[in-house]
Protein backbone atom coordinates (compact mmCIF):
# COMPACT_ATOMS: atom_id res chain seq x y z
CA UNK A 1 0.00 0.00 0.00
CA UNK A 2 1.10 3.55 -0.72
CA UNK A 3 2.07 6.02 1.99
CA UNK A 4 -0.68 8.18 0.52
CA UNK A 5 -3.03 5.78 2.31
CA UNK A 6 -1.25 6.41 5.59
CA UNK A 7 -1.62 10.18 5.21
CA UNK A 8 -5.28 10.02 4.20
CA UNK A 9 -5.98 7.50 6.98
CA UNK A 10 -4.55 9.95 9.50
CA UNK A 11 -6.84 12.71 8.21
CA UNK A 12 -9.93 10.53 8.33
CA UNK A 13 -9.24 9.25 11.86
CA UNK A 14 -8.66 12.79 13.13
CA UNK A 15 -11.91 14.05 11.58
CA UNK A 16 -13.87 11.10 13.01
CA UNK A 17 -12.53 11.74 16.52
CA UNK A 18 -12.74 15.55 16.36
CA UNK A 19 -16.21 16.02 17.94
CA UNK A 20 -15.39 13.67 20.86
CA UNK A 21 -11.80 14.86 21.31
CA UNK A 22 -10.65 14.99 24.93
CA UNK A 23 -13.80 13.44 26.37
CA UNK A 24 -12.55 11.56 29.43
CA UNK A 25 -16.01 10.84 30.81
CA UNK A 26 -17.22 8.20 28.36
CA UNK A 27 -20.76 8.32 29.75
CA UNK A 28 -20.92 11.98 28.71
CA UNK A 29 -19.47 11.05 25.31
CA UNK A 30 -22.25 8.50 24.79
CA UNK A 31 -24.94 10.90 25.98
CA UNK A 32 -23.77 13.68 23.66
CA UNK A 33 -23.04 11.66 20.50
CA UNK A 34 -24.51 8.18 20.85
CA UNK A 35 -23.19 5.17 18.93
CA UNK A 36 -22.07 7.18 15.90
CA UNK A 37 -20.74 5.74 12.64
CA UNK A 38 -20.01 8.83 10.55
CA UNK A 39 -18.48 12.29 10.76
CA UNK A 40 -20.23 14.61 13.22
CA UNK A 41 -20.20 18.26 14.21
CA UNK A 42 -18.91 19.16 17.68
CA UNK A 43 -21.39 20.33 20.29
CA UNK A 44 -21.20 22.89 23.05
CA UNK A 45 -20.95 22.55 25.97
CA UNK A 46 -18.03 20.14 26.17
CA UNK A 47 -18.30 18.70 29.70
CA UNK A 48 -14.58 17.89 30.01
CA UNK A 49 -13.22 21.07 28.46
CA UNK A 50 -10.41 22.71 30.43
CA UNK A 51 -10.23 25.84 28.29
CA UNK A 52 -11.71 27.72 31.24
CA UNK A 53 -8.41 27.29 33.09
CA UNK A 54 -6.14 27.78 30.07
CA UNK A 55 -4.47 31.08 29.33
CA UNK A 56 -2.27 32.41 26.55
CA UNK A 57 -1.10 36.01 26.42
CA UNK A 58 0.99 36.68 23.29
CA UNK A 59 3.96 38.99 23.88
CA UNK A 60 3.41 40.67 20.52
CA UNK A 61 1.67 40.23 17.19
CA UNK A 62 4.41 37.71 16.30
CA UNK A 63 2.89 35.35 18.86
CA UNK A 64 -0.82 36.04 18.28
CA UNK A 65 -1.84 32.62 16.96
CA UNK A 66 -5.30 32.59 18.55
CA UNK A 67 -6.71 35.74 17.00
CA UNK A 68 -10.48 35.91 17.42
CA UNK A 69 -10.48 32.55 19.21
CA UNK A 70 -8.70 34.00 22.24
CA UNK A 71 -11.97 35.30 23.72
CA UNK A 72 -13.13 31.72 24.32
CA UNK A 73 -10.13 30.85 26.45
CA UNK A 74 -11.10 31.07 30.11
CA UNK A 75 -14.76 30.22 29.39
CA UNK A 76 -16.34 27.04 30.76
CA UNK A 77 -17.85 24.36 28.54
CA UNK A 78 -16.25 25.52 25.29
CA UNK A 79 -15.55 22.73 22.80
CA UNK A 80 -11.94 22.77 21.65
CA UNK A 81 -13.04 22.53 18.00
CA UNK A 82 -16.40 24.29 18.24
CA UNK A 83 -16.35 25.95 14.81
CA UNK A 84 -15.32 22.92 12.76
CA UNK A 85 -17.90 21.13 10.64
CA UNK A 86 -18.39 17.41 10.17
CA UNK A 87 -15.50 15.85 8.26
CA UNK A 88 -13.16 18.75 9.02
CA UNK A 89 -9.70 18.38 10.51
CA UNK A 90 -8.24 19.83 13.68
CA UNK A 91 -5.44 22.38 13.58
CA UNK A 92 -2.60 19.85 13.81
CA UNK A 93 -3.88 17.90 10.83
CA UNK A 94 -4.55 21.06 8.86
CA UNK A 95 -0.88 21.82 9.40
CA UNK A 96 0.00 18.29 8.32
CA UNK A 97 -1.85 18.89 5.06
CA UNK A 98 -0.03 22.18 4.62
CA UNK A 99 3.28 20.40 5.16
CA UNK A 100 2.30 17.79 2.56
CA UNK A 101 1.41 20.38 -0.06
CA UNK A 102 4.34 22.70 0.59
CA UNK A 103 6.90 19.87 0.56
CA UNK A 104 5.66 18.62 -2.80
CA UNK A 105 5.56 22.10 -4.30
CA UNK A 106 9.03 22.83 -2.92
CA UNK A 107 10.39 19.54 -4.26
CA UNK A 108 11.87 18.49 -0.90
CA UNK A 109 11.46 18.89 2.84
CA UNK A 110 13.64 21.74 4.06
CA UNK A 111 13.22 22.53 7.78
CA UNK A 112 13.57 26.31 7.63
CA UNK A 113 11.35 26.58 4.56
CA UNK A 114 8.67 24.62 6.40
CA UNK A 115 8.99 26.67 9.59
CA UNK A 116 8.60 29.91 7.63
CA UNK A 117 5.40 28.52 6.11
CA UNK A 118 4.24 27.32 9.54
CA UNK A 119 4.70 30.81 10.96
CA UNK A 120 3.03 32.40 7.97
CA UNK A 121 -0.16 30.34 8.11
CA UNK A 122 -0.47 30.39 11.90
CA UNK A 123 -0.30 34.19 11.90
CA UNK A 124 -2.72 34.58 8.98
CA UNK A 125 -6.17 35.59 10.32
CA UNK A 126 -8.81 33.11 9.24
CA UNK A 127 -6.37 30.50 7.91
CA UNK A 128 -8.02 28.10 10.35
CA UNK A 129 -10.96 28.46 12.71
CA UNK A 130 -10.04 25.93 15.37
CA UNK A 131 -10.34 27.25 18.91
CA UNK A 132 -7.58 25.23 20.55
CA UNK A 133 -3.85 25.39 19.89
CA UNK A 134 -1.66 22.87 21.71
CA UNK A 135 1.05 23.86 24.15
CA UNK A 136 3.82 23.30 21.62
CA UNK A 137 2.33 25.95 19.30
CA UNK A 138 2.06 28.46 22.12
CA UNK A 139 5.62 27.79 23.30
CA UNK A 140 7.02 27.95 19.77
CA UNK A 141 5.47 31.34 19.07
CA UNK A 142 6.39 32.69 22.49
CA UNK A 143 9.99 31.85 21.66
CA UNK A 144 9.63 33.27 18.15
CA UNK A 145 8.25 36.55 19.51
CA UNK A 146 11.18 36.69 21.93
CA UNK A 147 13.55 36.72 18.98
CA UNK A 148 14.81 33.15 18.96
CA UNK A 149 15.85 31.71 15.57
CA UNK A 150 13.14 29.61 13.93
CA UNK A 151 15.17 26.44 14.28
CA UNK A 152 15.46 27.01 18.04
CA UNK A 153 11.83 27.79 18.91
CA UNK A 154 10.65 24.25 19.62
CA UNK A 155 10.38 22.58 23.02
CA UNK A 156 10.91 19.13 24.57
CA UNK A 157 7.34 17.86 24.20
CA UNK A 158 6.23 14.24 24.48
CA UNK A 159 2.57 14.40 23.51
CA UNK A 160 1.37 11.99 20.80
CA UNK A 161 0.27 15.07 18.86
CA UNK A 162 3.94 15.37 17.94
CA UNK A 163 3.39 12.54 15.44
CA UNK A 164 0.58 14.36 13.60
CA UNK A 165 2.70 15.46 10.66
CA UNK A 166 4.81 12.31 10.19
CA UNK A 167 2.44 10.47 7.78
CA UNK A 168 2.03 13.67 5.74
CA UNK A 169 5.78 14.17 5.41
CA UNK A 170 6.36 10.54 4.41
CA UNK A 171 3.55 10.67 1.85
CA UNK A 172 5.00 13.85 0.34
CA UNK A 173 8.43 12.22 0.08
CA UNK A 174 6.88 9.20 -1.62
CA UNK A 175 5.12 11.48 -4.08
CA UNK A 176 8.51 12.97 -4.93
CA UNK A 177 10.05 9.49 -5.34
CA UNK A 178 12.23 10.02 -2.27
CA UNK A 179 11.81 6.49 -1.02
CA UNK A 180 15.08 5.64 0.70
CA UNK A 181 14.08 4.29 4.16
CA UNK A 182 17.06 5.80 5.95
CA UNK A 183 16.43 9.22 4.43
CA UNK A 184 12.75 9.02 5.36
CA UNK A 185 13.55 8.27 9.01
CA UNK A 186 16.15 11.05 9.06
CA UNK A 187 13.66 13.59 7.67
CA UNK A 188 10.92 12.51 10.09
CA UNK A 189 13.27 12.94 13.05
CA UNK A 190 14.36 16.33 11.72
CA UNK A 191 10.70 17.37 11.54
CA UNK A 192 9.94 16.16 15.07
CA UNK A 193 12.94 17.98 16.55
CA UNK A 194 11.60 21.29 15.26
CA UNK A 195 8.70 21.26 17.73
CA UNK A 196 8.85 18.12 19.96
CA UNK A 197 12.51 17.50 20.72
CA UNK A 198 12.00 14.76 23.32
CA UNK A 199 13.37 11.23 23.39
CA UNK A 200 9.91 9.65 23.67
CA UNK A 201 8.53 11.53 20.67
CA UNK A 202 11.63 10.93 18.56
CA UNK A 203 11.76 7.22 19.31
CA UNK A 204 8.05 6.77 18.67
CA UNK A 205 8.25 8.68 15.38
CA UNK A 206 11.09 6.41 14.26
CA UNK A 207 9.13 3.32 15.31
CA UNK A 208 6.04 4.47 13.42
CA UNK A 209 8.13 5.06 10.30
CA UNK A 210 9.68 1.60 10.62
CA UNK A 211 6.19 0.11 10.84
CA UNK A 212 5.25 1.89 7.60
CA UNK A 213 8.37 0.54 5.90
CA UNK A 214 7.27 -3.01 6.71
CA UNK A 215 3.68 -2.44 5.64
CA UNK A 216 4.66 -0.88 2.32
CA UNK A 217 6.47 -4.14 1.53
CA UNK A 218 3.18 -6.00 1.87
CA UNK A 219 3.57 -7.31 5.41
CA UNK A 220 0.43 -7.50 7.54
CA UNK A 221 -0.03 -5.32 10.60
CA UNK A 222 0.03 -8.25 13.00
CA UNK A 223 3.11 -9.81 11.43
CA UNK A 224 4.86 -6.45 11.55
CA UNK A 225 4.02 -5.79 15.20
CA UNK A 226 5.01 -9.36 16.09
CA UNK A 227 8.39 -9.38 14.35
CA UNK A 228 9.54 -5.74 14.48
CA UNK A 229 11.35 -4.89 17.74
CA UNK A 230 9.44 -2.02 19.34
CA UNK A 231 10.76 -0.98 22.77
CA UNK A 232 8.05 -1.19 25.42
CA UNK A 233 5.46 -2.80 23.12
CA UNK A 234 4.36 -6.30 24.19
CA UNK A 235 2.70 -8.55 21.63
CA UNK A 236 1.49 -10.71 24.51
CA UNK A 237 -0.41 -7.74 25.92
CA UNK A 238 -1.80 -6.78 22.51
CA UNK A 239 -3.16 -10.32 22.23
CA UNK A 240 -4.60 -10.14 25.73
CA UNK A 241 -6.20 -6.75 25.17
CA UNK A 242 -7.76 -7.93 21.92
CA UNK A 243 -10.33 -9.86 23.98
CA UNK A 244 -11.11 -6.98 26.34
CA UNK A 245 -13.46 -4.04 26.02
CA UNK A 246 -11.65 -1.14 24.35
CA UNK A 247 -12.57 1.26 27.13
CA UNK A 248 -11.14 -1.15 29.68
CA UNK A 249 -7.86 -1.24 27.77
CA UNK A 250 -7.68 2.48 26.99
CA UNK A 251 -8.66 4.15 30.22
CA UNK A 252 -7.62 1.50 32.72
CA UNK A 253 -4.81 -0.71 31.44
CA UNK A 254 -3.47 2.25 29.47
CA UNK A 255 -4.07 5.96 29.85
CA UNK A 256 -6.39 7.62 27.34
CA UNK A 257 -4.39 10.84 27.68
CA UNK A 258 -1.85 12.29 25.29
CA UNK A 259 1.46 11.38 26.88
CA UNK A 260 3.94 9.06 25.24
CA UNK A 261 4.75 6.20 25.38
CA UNK A 262 1.36 5.03 26.79
CA UNK A 263 -0.62 6.78 24.07
CA UNK A 264 1.36 5.01 21.34
CA UNK A 265 0.67 1.63 22.93
CA UNK A 266 -3.02 2.57 23.09
CA UNK A 267 -2.99 3.38 19.38
CA UNK A 268 -1.29 0.07 18.59
CA UNK A 269 -4.04 -1.72 20.52
CA UNK A 270 -6.63 -0.44 18.04
CA UNK A 271 -4.38 -1.13 15.06
CA UNK A 272 -3.83 -4.70 16.24
CA UNK A 273 -7.43 -5.47 17.19
CA UNK A 274 -9.05 -3.92 14.11
CA UNK A 275 -6.22 -4.63 11.67
CA UNK A 276 -8.61 -5.75 8.93
CA UNK A 277 -11.38 -3.14 9.32
CA UNK A 278 -10.47 0.53 8.88
CA UNK A 279 -13.90 1.87 9.87
CA UNK A 280 -14.03 -0.17 13.06
CA UNK A 281 -10.50 0.91 13.96
CA UNK A 282 -11.09 4.66 13.67
CA UNK A 283 -14.54 4.53 15.27
CA UNK A 284 -13.39 2.40 18.22
CA UNK A 285 -10.46 4.75 18.77
CA UNK A 286 -12.74 7.80 18.70
CA UNK A 287 -15.25 6.26 21.13
CA UNK A 288 -12.52 5.51 23.68
CA UNK A 289 -12.20 9.27 24.26
CA UNK A 290 -9.15 11.03 25.60
CA UNK A 291 -6.64 12.24 23.04
CA UNK A 292 -8.31 10.22 20.31
CA UNK A 293 -7.54 12.67 17.50
CA UNK A 294 -3.79 12.23 17.84
CA UNK A 295 -4.02 8.51 18.64
CA UNK A 296 -6.11 8.40 15.49
CA UNK A 297 -3.18 9.62 13.41
CA UNK A 298 -1.35 6.43 14.36
CA UNK A 299 -4.37 4.13 14.16
CA UNK A 300 -5.72 5.50 10.89
CA UNK A 301 -2.36 5.63 9.13
CA UNK A 302 -1.35 2.09 10.08
CA UNK A 303 -4.66 0.37 9.32
CA UNK A 304 -5.14 2.28 6.05
CA UNK A 305 -1.80 0.90 4.89
CA UNK A 306 -3.27 -2.61 5.06
CA UNK A 307 -6.95 -2.19 4.22
CA UNK A 308 -7.23 1.02 2.22
CA UNK A 309 -9.98 3.51 3.10
CA UNK A 310 -13.69 3.09 2.29
CA UNK A 311 -14.90 5.66 -0.21
CA UNK A 312 -17.53 7.06 2.15
CA UNK A 313 -14.86 8.44 4.44
CA UNK A 314 -12.89 10.12 1.65
CA UNK A 315 -16.01 11.46 -0.06
CA UNK A 316 -17.02 13.42 3.04
CA UNK A 317 -13.55 14.44 4.19
CA UNK A 318 -13.36 18.21 3.78
CA UNK A 319 -9.59 18.22 3.27
CA UNK A 320 -9.89 16.15 0.07
CA UNK A 321 -11.24 19.14 -1.84
CA UNK A 322 -8.29 21.29 -0.78
CA UNK A 323 -5.78 18.60 -1.65
CA UNK A 324 -7.26 18.08 -5.11
CA UNK A 325 -7.34 21.82 -5.84
CA UNK A 326 -3.76 22.34 -4.77
CA UNK A 327 -2.42 19.33 -6.60
CA UNK A 328 -3.97 20.49 -9.86
CA UNK A 329 -1.41 23.30 -10.06
CA UNK A 330 1.51 20.88 -10.14
CA UNK A 331 3.35 20.76 -13.46
CA UNK A 332 4.31 17.09 -13.06
CA UNK A 333 1.20 15.01 -13.80
CA UNK A 334 2.98 11.85 -12.69
CA UNK A 335 2.98 13.27 -9.20
CA UNK A 336 -0.67 14.22 -9.54
CA UNK A 337 -1.59 10.63 -10.33
CA UNK A 338 0.44 9.24 -7.45
CA UNK A 339 -0.91 11.72 -4.93
CA UNK A 340 -4.58 11.59 -5.86
C-alpha positions as CSV (number, residue, x, y, z in Angstrom):
1,X,0.0,0.0,0.0
2,X,1.1,3.6,-0.7
3,X,2.1,6.0,2.0
4,X,-0.7,8.2,0.5
5,X,-3.0,5.8,2.3
6,X,-1.3,6.4,5.6
7,X,-1.6,10.2,5.2
8,X,-5.3,10.0,4.2
9,X,-6.0,7.5,7.0
10,X,-4.6,10.0,9.5
11,X,-6.8,12.7,8.2
12,X,-9.9,10.5,8.3
13,X,-9.2,9.3,11.9
14,X,-8.7,12.8,13.1
15,X,-11.9,14.1,11.6
16,X,-13.9,11.1,13.0
17,X,-12.5,11.7,16.5
18,X,-12.7,15.5,16.4
19,X,-16.2,16.0,17.9
20,X,-15.4,13.7,20.9
21,X,-11.8,14.9,21.3
22,X,-10.6,15.0,24.9
23,X,-13.8,13.4,26.4
24,X,-12.5,11.6,29.4
25,X,-16.0,10.8,30.8
26,X,-17.2,8.2,28.4
27,X,-20.8,8.3,29.7
28,X,-20.9,12.0,28.7
29,X,-19.5,11.0,25.3
30,X,-22.3,8.5,24.8
31,X,-24.9,10.9,26.0
32,X,-23.8,13.7,23.7
33,X,-23.0,11.7,20.5
34,X,-24.5,8.2,20.8
35,X,-23.2,5.2,18.9
36,X,-22.1,7.2,15.9
37,X,-20.7,5.7,12.6
38,X,-20.0,8.8,10.5
39,X,-18.5,12.3,10.8
40,X,-20.2,14.6,13.2
41,X,-20.2,18.3,14.2
42,X,-18.9,19.2,17.7
43,X,-21.4,20.3,20.3
44,X,-21.2,22.9,23.0
45,X,-20.9,22.6,26.0
46,X,-18.0,20.1,26.2
47,X,-18.3,18.7,29.7
48,X,-14.6,17.9,30.0
49,X,-13.2,21.1,28.5
50,X,-10.4,22.7,30.4
51,X,-10.2,25.8,28.3
52,X,-11.7,27.7,31.2
53,X,-8.4,27.3,33.1
54,X,-6.1,27.8,30.1
55,X,-4.5,31.1,29.3
56,X,-2.3,32.4,26.6
57,X,-1.1,36.0,26.4
58,X,1.0,36.7,23.3
59,X,4.0,39.0,23.9
60,X,3.4,40.7,20.5
61,X,1.7,40.2,17.2
62,X,4.4,37.7,16.3
63,X,2.9,35.3,18.9
64,X,-0.8,36.0,18.3
65,X,-1.8,32.6,17.0
66,X,-5.3,32.6,18.6
67,X,-6.7,35.7,17.0
68,X,-10.5,35.9,17.4
69,X,-10.5,32.5,19.2
70,X,-8.7,34.0,22.2
71,X,-12.0,35.3,23.7
72,X,-13.1,31.7,24.3
73,X,-10.1,30.8,26.4
74,X,-11.1,31.1,30.1
75,X,-14.8,30.2,29.4
76,X,-16.3,27.0,30.8
77,X,-17.9,24.4,28.5
78,X,-16.2,25.5,25.3
79,X,-15.5,22.7,22.8
80,X,-11.9,22.8,21.6
81,X,-13.0,22.5,18.0
82,X,-16.4,24.3,18.2
83,X,-16.4,25.9,14.8
84,X,-15.3,22.9,12.8
85,X,-17.9,21.1,10.6
86,X,-18.4,17.4,10.2
87,X,-15.5,15.9,8.3
88,X,-13.2,18.7,9.0
89,X,-9.7,18.4,10.5
90,X,-8.2,19.8,13.7
91,X,-5.4,22.4,13.6
92,X,-2.6,19.9,13.8
93,X,-3.9,17.9,10.8
94,X,-4.5,21.1,8.9
95,X,-0.9,21.8,9.4
96,X,0.0,18.3,8.3
97,X,-1.8,18.9,5.1
98,X,0.0,22.2,4.6
99,X,3.3,20.4,5.2
100,X,2.3,17.8,2.6
101,X,1.4,20.4,-0.1
102,X,4.3,22.7,0.6
103,X,6.9,19.9,0.6
104,X,5.7,18.6,-2.8
105,X,5.6,22.1,-4.3
106,X,9.0,22.8,-2.9
107,X,10.4,19.5,-4.3
108,X,11.9,18.5,-0.9
109,X,11.5,18.9,2.8
110,X,13.6,21.7,4.1
111,X,13.2,22.5,7.8
112,X,13.6,26.3,7.6
113,X,11.4,26.6,4.6
114,X,8.7,24.6,6.4
115,X,9.0,26.7,9.6
116,X,8.6,29.9,7.6
117,X,5.4,28.5,6.1
118,X,4.2,27.3,9.5
119,X,4.7,30.8,11.0
120,X,3.0,32.4,8.0
121,X,-0.2,30.3,8.1
122,X,-0.5,30.4,11.9
123,X,-0.3,34.2,11.9
124,X,-2.7,34.6,9.0
125,X,-6.2,35.6,10.3
126,X,-8.8,33.1,9.2
127,X,-6.4,30.5,7.9
128,X,-8.0,28.1,10.4
129,X,-11.0,28.5,12.7
130,X,-10.0,25.9,15.4
131,X,-10.3,27.2,18.9
132,X,-7.6,25.2,20.6
133,X,-3.8,25.4,19.9
134,X,-1.7,22.9,21.7
135,X,1.1,23.9,24.1
136,X,3.8,23.3,21.6
137,X,2.3,26.0,19.3
138,X,2.1,28.5,22.1
139,X,5.6,27.8,23.3
140,X,7.0,27.9,19.8
141,X,5.5,31.3,19.1
142,X,6.4,32.7,22.5
143,X,10.0,31.9,21.7
144,X,9.6,33.3,18.2
145,X,8.3,36.5,19.5
146,X,11.2,36.7,21.9
147,X,13.6,36.7,19.0
148,X,14.8,33.1,19.0
149,X,15.9,31.7,15.6
150,X,13.1,29.6,13.9
151,X,15.2,26.4,14.3
152,X,15.5,27.0,18.0
153,X,11.8,27.8,18.9
154,X,10.7,24.2,19.6
155,X,10.4,22.6,23.0
156,X,10.9,19.1,24.6
157,X,7.3,17.9,24.2
158,X,6.2,14.2,24.5
159,X,2.6,14.4,23.5
160,X,1.4,12.0,20.8
161,X,0.3,15.1,18.9
162,X,3.9,15.4,17.9
163,X,3.4,12.5,15.4
164,X,0.6,14.4,13.6
165,X,2.7,15.5,10.7
166,X,4.8,12.3,10.2
167,X,2.4,10.5,7.8
168,X,2.0,13.7,5.7
169,X,5.8,14.2,5.4
170,X,6.4,10.5,4.4
171,X,3.6,10.7,1.8
172,X,5.0,13.9,0.3
173,X,8.4,12.2,0.1
174,X,6.9,9.2,-1.6
175,X,5.1,11.5,-4.1
176,X,8.5,13.0,-4.9
177,X,10.0,9.5,-5.3
178,X,12.2,10.0,-2.3
179,X,11.8,6.5,-1.0
180,X,15.1,5.6,0.7
181,X,14.1,4.3,4.2
182,X,17.1,5.8,6.0
183,X,16.4,9.2,4.4
184,X,12.8,9.0,5.4
185,X,13.5,8.3,9.0
186,X,16.1,11.1,9.1
187,X,13.7,13.6,7.7
188,X,10.9,12.5,10.1
189,X,13.3,12.9,13.1
190,X,14.4,16.3,11.7
191,X,10.7,17.4,11.5
192,X,9.9,16.2,15.1
193,X,12.9,18.0,16.5
194,X,11.6,21.3,15.3
195,X,8.7,21.3,17.7
196,X,8.9,18.1,20.0
197,X,12.5,17.5,20.7
198,X,12.0,14.8,23.3
199,X,13.4,11.2,23.4
200,X,9.9,9.6,23.7
201,X,8.5,11.5,20.7
202,X,11.6,10.9,18.6
203,X,11.8,7.2,19.3
204,X,8.0,6.8,18.7
205,X,8.2,8.7,15.4
206,X,11.1,6.4,14.3
207,X,9.1,3.3,15.3
208,X,6.0,4.5,13.4
209,X,8.1,5.1,10.3
210,X,9.7,1.6,10.6
211,X,6.2,0.1,10.8
212,X,5.2,1.9,7.6
213,X,8.4,0.5,5.9
214,X,7.3,-3.0,6.7
215,X,3.7,-2.4,5.6
216,X,4.7,-0.9,2.3
217,X,6.5,-4.1,1.5
218,X,3.2,-6.0,1.9
219,X,3.6,-7.3,5.4
220,X,0.4,-7.5,7.5
221,X,0.0,-5.3,10.6
222,X,0.0,-8.3,13.0
223,X,3.1,-9.8,11.4
224,X,4.9,-6.4,11.5
225,X,4.0,-5.8,15.2
226,X,5.0,-9.4,16.1
227,X,8.4,-9.4,14.4
228,X,9.5,-5.7,14.5
229,X,11.4,-4.9,17.7
230,X,9.4,-2.0,19.3
231,X,10.8,-1.0,22.8
232,X,8.0,-1.2,25.4
233,X,5.5,-2.8,23.1
234,X,4.4,-6.3,24.2
235,X,2.7,-8.5,21.6
236,X,1.5,-10.7,24.5
237,X,-0.4,-7.7,25.9
238,X,-1.8,-6.8,22.5
239,X,-3.2,-10.3,22.2
240,X,-4.6,-10.1,25.7
241,X,-6.2,-6.8,25.2
242,X,-7.8,-7.9,21.9
243,X,-10.3,-9.9,24.0
244,X,-11.1,-7.0,26.3
245,X,-13.5,-4.0,26.0
246,X,-11.7,-1.1,24.4
247,X,-12.6,1.3,27.1
248,X,-11.1,-1.1,29.7
249,X,-7.9,-1.2,27.8
250,X,-7.7,2.5,27.0
251,X,-8.7,4.2,30.2
252,X,-7.6,1.5,32.7
253,X,-4.8,-0.7,31.4
254,X,-3.5,2.2,29.5
255,X,-4.1,6.0,29.9
256,X,-6.4,7.6,27.3
257,X,-4.4,10.8,27.7
258,X,-1.9,12.3,25.3
259,X,1.5,11.4,26.9
260,X,3.9,9.1,25.2
261,X,4.8,6.2,25.4
262,X,1.4,5.0,26.8
263,X,-0.6,6.8,24.1
264,X,1.4,5.0,21.3
265,X,0.7,1.6,22.9
266,X,-3.0,2.6,23.1
267,X,-3.0,3.4,19.4
268,X,-1.3,0.1,18.6
269,X,-4.0,-1.7,20.5
270,X,-6.6,-0.4,18.0
271,X,-4.4,-1.1,15.1
272,X,-3.8,-4.7,16.2
273,X,-7.4,-5.5,17.2
274,X,-9.1,-3.9,14.1
275,X,-6.2,-4.6,11.7
276,X,-8.6,-5.8,8.9
277,X,-11.4,-3.1,9.3
278,X,-10.5,0.5,8.9
279,X,-13.9,1.9,9.9
280,X,-14.0,-0.2,13.1
281,X,-10.5,0.9,14.0
282,X,-11.1,4.7,13.7
283,X,-14.5,4.5,15.3
284,X,-13.4,2.4,18.2
285,X,-10.5,4.7,18.8
286,X,-12.7,7.8,18.7
287,X,-15.2,6.3,21.1
288,X,-12.5,5.5,23.7
289,X,-12.2,9.3,24.3
290,X,-9.1,11.0,25.6
291,X,-6.6,12.2,23.0
292,X,-8.3,10.2,20.3
293,X,-7.5,12.7,17.5
294,X,-3.8,12.2,17.8
295,X,-4.0,8.5,18.6
296,X,-6.1,8.4,15.5
297,X,-3.2,9.6,13.4
298,X,-1.3,6.4,14.4
299,X,-4.4,4.1,14.2
300,X,-5.7,5.5,10.9
301,X,-2.4,5.6,9.1
302,X,-1.3,2.1,10.1
303,X,-4.7,0.4,9.3
304,X,-5.1,2.3,6.0
305,X,-1.8,0.9,4.9
306,X,-3.3,-2.6,5.1
307,X,-7.0,-2.2,4.2
308,X,-7.2,1.0,2.2
309,X,-10.0,3.5,3.1
310,X,-13.7,3.1,2.3
311,X,-14.9,5.7,-0.2
312,X,-17.5,7.1,2.1
313,X,-14.9,8.4,4.4
314,X,-12.9,10.1,1.6
315,X,-16.0,11.5,-0.1
316,X,-17.0,13.4,3.0
317,X,-13.5,14.4,4.2
318,X,-13.4,18.2,3.8
319,X,-9.6,18.2,3.3
320,X,-9.9,16.1,0.1
321,X,-11.2,19.1,-1.8
322,X,-8.3,21.3,-0.8
323,X,-5.8,18.6,-1.7
324,X,-7.3,18.1,-5.1
325,X,-7.3,21.8,-5.8
326,X,-3.8,22.3,-4.8
327,X,-2.4,19.3,-6.6
328,X,-4.0,20.5,-9.9
329,X,-1.4,23.3,-10.1
330,X,1.5,20.9,-10.1
331,X,3.3,20.8,-13.5
332,X,4.3,17.1,-13.1
333,X,1.2,15.0,-13.8
334,X,3.0,11.8,-12.7
335,X,3.0,13.3,-9.2
336,X,-0.7,14.2,-9.5
337,X,-1.6,10.6,-10.3
338,X,0.4,9.2,-7.5
339,X,-0.9,11.7,-4.9
340,X,-4.6,11.6,-5.9
